[in-house]
Amino acid sequence: MSIADMGPYISLMKLRIGLLVVVTTAIGYFMARGQIESWGTFALTLFGTFLSSSGAAALNNYLERDIDARMYRTRLRPLPSGKLSATQALMFGLVLTLLGVGLLCWQVNLLTGFLALLTSFLYVLVYTPLKRVTWLNTMVGAIPGALPPVGGWAAAEGSIGAGAWILFLIMFIWQQPHFYAIAWMYRDDYRAAGFKMLPVVDSLEGTRTFRQVMMFSWALIPASLLPLWFGSVGWLYAFGAIVLGGSVLMVSTMFSRSKSIADARRLLRTTIVYLPLMLFLIVADVQFFG
């Protein structure tokens, strides 16, 4: 199979989402012990998690193939465009998911494999169909989105400690302004597809949408400082977390006032940058001040 033939399969994997999942998994792994004791286990954890995440993304493409054909931004995806058949996408998604979960169970530990399987299950079979039912799908979808750092922690420790749940909380909160920015940008597409995203069912002014954006943007700052309280990190991290959280809050405020697509896109970029910078802060804090 040539590189060109692999293109549609790679598109099914949603690499940008997979990269964010890898970053958050790395955060959990590193914070569990403040160091990486086994680079081999660390690499296998990230690779297995990436495979299972990519498989779940492919299965999401499979389940939403008819809906994707109705939306402008997704109409050229491999399934609605006819580049791949539904059977090819289904098999590809299942194989990647099982390979990822199997690798984690075999080479890391059963708990990490179970968390990867649970994440895929919640994303594919709970969150995906729920998008057609209620705007609360964003809240539910944030659960599998917040599990990767817990999986990283479990890979390093073999158990789930309080710090893992703090990371889960931070990720759960972080996803709200992130996904509401996306939903606001593509609300016409979501409406055409029949998705019950909050900006679709909300008033034209988006009163409830922006209330959610601001509430969670404010909550992100104290939540991100909880690792300091538990002694997992030091003041370098705390200072950086305040700056990064403040940046998200500032852009969210701009977005809530302007209600513009440009500010929604700015908030989306800000939340994406937030995660790798948080990882950098954690590593720098532990290495230089730990």
Sequence and secondary structure as in RCSB ss.txt:
>XXXX:A:sequence
MSIADMGPYISLMKLRIGLLVVVTTAIGYFMARGQIESWGTFALTLFGTFLSSSGAAALNNYLERDIDARMYRTR
LRPLPSGKLSATQALMFGLVLTLLGVGLLCWQVNLLTGFLALLTSFLYVLVYTPLKRVTWLNTMVGAIPGALPPV
GGWAAAEGSIGAGAWILFLIMFIWQQPHFYAIAWMYRDDYRAAGFKMLPVVDSLEGTRTFRQVMMFSWALIPASL
LPLWFGSVGWLYAFGAIVLGGSVLMVSTMFSRSKSIADARRLLRTTIVYLPLMLFLIVADVQFFG
>XXXX:A:secstr
  HHHHHHHHHHT HHHHHHHHHHHHHHHHHHHSS S HHHHHHHHHHHHHHHHHHHHHHHHHTHHHHTTSTTTT
TSTTTTTSS HHHHHHHHHHHHHHHHHHHHHHT HHHHHHHHHHHHIIIIIIHHHTTT TTHHHHHHHHHHSHHH
HHHHHHHSS  HHHHHHHHHHHHHHHHHHHHHHHHTHHHHHHHT   HHHHS TT HHHHHHHHHHHHHHHHHHT
HHHHTTSS HHHHHHHHHHHHHHHHHHHHHHHH  HHHHHHHHHHHHHHHHHHHHHHHHHHHHH 
